[in-house]
Amino acid sequence: MLNTLKKIIGLLAITAALTSGLLALEVGQPAPSFSLKDQFGETWQLSELKGRVVVLVASTKKSGELMGPWVDGLKNRYSGRKDTFRLFALVDLHNIPGLFRGFATSRIKKETKDPVLIDFDGKTAKAYDASDNYPVVVVIDKDSVVREVKKTKLDKEAFDAVTSAIDKSLRETQASPQP
């Protein structure tokens, strides 16, 4: 009886480990796929961005103010590279009632001309670990593999780690033949 109980507990532990590994956002693993509209109604899909380095700065409504410095810093550093690099803010707005979603979209449209991926169902933001406490910055290489994840407000150490991963991914993109 005790051996059977130990086997069951072991199987449950293995299942939990495998399940959490499949759901976790991890460096070296494929990035969670997404298809989201921005504030202008354009649909962006990770699969269509293959061949480019993609950076997502994910936040919730609460942590949204902390995403600005990340987006501005990365935008300033990598402007003019749309052929090999795309930067997106990703905002989890699943708590916004349907009646107010148009208002939220128009407000974002007034605030920036850069594409902001709006996640009204919250699934993509959850897959990218969006948090109320800080933005989550995810670097995705040309093959849609996660190369860096930083879960923090902007600081020099985090910015250096993210830009290092972007620079390395851009070098790899330029070294390989384009499809």
N, C-alpha and C positions, 0 to 999 in steps of 0.2 A: 504494500500500500504506500509506504513512504517513498519507494523508488518511483512509483507511478506518479505521485504528487510532484516529485523533483523533476521528472521528465516534462510534465505539463507546465510547470513554472518555467523551466528552461525554454520550452517551445514558445511560451507567451513572451518571454524576454527577447528571444530572437525575432519574433514577429514584430514586436514593438520597435526594436532597433532597425529592422529593415524598413518598416513603414515610415519611421521618422527620417531615415536617410533618404527615402524617396521624396519626401515633402520638403526637406531642408534646402535652403539656398546655400550651396557650397561651391567654393573655388574648385575649378577643374571639372565640374559637372555641367551638363547642358542647362542653359538658361530656360526658365519657364517661358513657354510660348505665350504670346499675347496678340490680341487684335482689338485695338481701342481707337475711339475717335478723339480728336483734339477739339479745342474750343471753336475751331472754324468748320468742323464737320468732316475733316479729312480722316480717313481710317489709316492707321499705322499698324503693320504686322511685323513681328520679329522675323518671320520667314522671308519677308520681302526686303529686309535690311541686311541679309546675309552678304558677306563680302566687305562690310563696313564694321568699324568699331562702334559699338553703341554704349552709351552711358545713360542709365536711368537714375534719377534722383527721386526716390519714392518718399511720399509723406502722406499723412492724414490731414484733415482740416486743422487739427490742433498743432501739428508740427510743421505746417506749411510755411510759416514765417521763417523757420530755420533753414529752409531749402534755398532761399534766395542767394545767400552768400556762396553756396556751393555752385549753383547754376551760373551766377555771374562770374565767379573765378574760372570755372571750366570754359565758359563761353568766351571769355577774354583770351584765354590761353590757346584755344583751338578754333577760333573763328576762321572762316574761309576754307575749311576742309570738308565740306559737305559730301564730296565724292568718296571720302574714306572714313568720315567720322560723323556721328549723329548724337546729339545731346537732347534728352527729353526730361522734363519734369513729369512725374506720374503722381496724380493726386487721387487719393481714396475719398470719394464723396458718397459712399453707400448710405450714410446716415441722412443725406439730404432727401426730403420727401419729393416725390415725383412732381408735385405742383411747383416746387421752387428750383427744379433743375435747370430750367431755361434761364432763370435769373442768375444762378451760379455760373453757368456757361458764359453768359454775357459779361459778367463781372471779370472773369478770367480774360476774356477777349479784350476788355478795356485795359487790363493791367499789363499785358505782354503780347507781342507779335510772334514770339517764339512758341512752337507747338507744346502744349501741355496736354498730356494724355489723361483723360478724365475717366475714372473708373467708378461708375455709378453702382455696380454690383459688388465691388470690393474684392472679387476673386483674384484679379491680377495683383493688386496691392498686397493682398495677403501672401500670395506666392513670392513676392519680393520683400516680404517682412516689414512692410510699412508700419511705423510706430507713431504713437501720439507723442513720444518723448524726444525723438530726433529723426532727421532724415536718414534714409538708407541709400548709399551710393553704390551702384553696381556697374562694374566694367564688364562688358560682354565682347568677346573677340569676333573676328570675321566669320568664324565657324559656329557662332552662337553658344560659346562656352564661357562660363563665368570665370573671370580672371582676377577680380578683386571685389571685396564687399567691405564697406565701412559703414558702421552704424553709430553715427555720432554727429554732433554739430561740427561745423568747420573749425579745424585747427591745422597748424602747419604740418604736423606729423601725418595726419590723415590725408591732407591734400597731397603731400609728397608721395604717399603710398599709392593713391589713386592715379596721379599723373604719371608715376613710374609705370604702372600697369597699362595705362593708355598708350604711353610712348612705346613700350615694348610691343603691344598689340599692333600699333600703327606700323612699326618697323616690319613686323611679320606680314602684315597686309601688303605692304609695298614690295616685299621680297618675293611674294608668291604671285603667279599669274592670275589676272582677273578673269572671271567667267565671261 
